[in-house]
Amino acid sequence: MTEPQKKPREIRMSRRLFFALAIGGGSAACVAALAAPPIREQLFEKLDSQTLEERIIAEATDNRRSWILTAVETVCAFGAVVGVGSLIDRLTGIKHGGRAGDGELYAEQAEEAPLATYVRDIWLIPIIEEAFFRLIPSSLFAEEKPPNIRMHWGTGLTSAAVFAGIHNFSKPEPQVIVMHLDSLPVEQFAMGAYWWYAQRTGGYLHAAGSHVLYNNLCEASWYFVESKKQAATGESDSRVDSESAADDP
């Protein structure tokens, strides 16, 4: 007798409602931050000394560390977060990865246009994400130069938390967004924190390059490890539980 499948815990909403909530929530957070006099005065003081455009260009083009070091750290981080995430799975029964690739829509896109899906999810989206979640926040501290660069972990971890949170949303249908309540995007938070570290110590190119490398490692792990496991056990060929689908976004 087979055990009944657990009903997924999720909240479904239309795309319009999702974007309305996202824009409204983001705007409210910005207003709340600017309402605090210390934050507002510090921000205006920074922008008076150097415009936001100048700061972003400086952070985007700076190269402050070795590429070999970034690559080695990324590979080590990949192994660590996947291992810890798998342990969390076994101990708690909670999925440790994101859910951005859940649903038939993603599977259809990957089957119908595999190259375009690969380029979009493994290369293009990480580059955009790093610009939004690491480059722009880090540009507020662009006046800091080696060896006087500070990490500003409060900003970095806040960014990593938001970055991880968006990976608990998926788009199973063209006009539907699902927020999953039965998974914990531990890997995305941990890697978001690392990419903030790479941004602050190396610059945007290192954060984006590390993210692209990480996604390629996830994709390789799926094709060479997870897919063979599923074939051996007779499970369906789905990316629902794969970190590759989880991270890509």
C-alpha positions, 0 to 999 in steps of 0.5 A: 500500500503506497503512502498518500502524497503530502499536499504541498504547502503553497500560496498561488496568485496571479502575476499581476498580484505578485508584481503589485505586492513586490513593487508595493513592498519594495517601495514601502521598504525604501520609504521606511529606510529613507524616513530614518534621518541617519540613513537619509543623511548618510545616503545624500552625503554619499551621493553628493560626493559621487553620483550613483552612476559613477559609483556603479561604474567604479564597482562594475569595472574594479578587479580587486582579487585573483580569479583563481581564488574566486574559482576555487572558493566557488567550487568549495562553496558549492560542495559545502552548501550542497552537502549541508543542504542534503543533511538538512533534508535528511534531518528535517524533511524540509527541502533545502533548495529553491523552487524557481524551476518547479512546474511543467512550464519550466520543463517545457521550455527546457525541452523545446529550447534547451540552448536558449534556456541554458543561456538564460538561466545559467548565464544571463539571469545570474549576471542580472541578479548580481547587478541588482543584489550585489553591485547596486548595494555595494556601490553605496560604499564605492569610496572604500578602496583596498586595503580599507574596504569594509564588508558591511555585512548588514547590507550583504546579509539583507540582500542575501535574504531577499535573494534567497526568498525570491527562489521560493517562488515559481511560475508553473503556468504563464499567468500564475505565481506560486509561493512555496512554504515547504522549502528553505532556500539555504543554499541560495542564502549561503551563496548570496552571502558569499557573492556579497563577499566576492563583490566587496573583496573582488568587485562585480565581475567576481561576484557575477563570474562566481554565480555563473560558475556555480550555476554551471556546477549545479547543471553539471551535477544534475546531468551527471549525478541526479539524472542517473540516480533517477534513471536507476530508481525509475523516478520521473525526469524532473528538475523539481528537486534539483539545485539547478532548477532551484537556483535559476533563476 
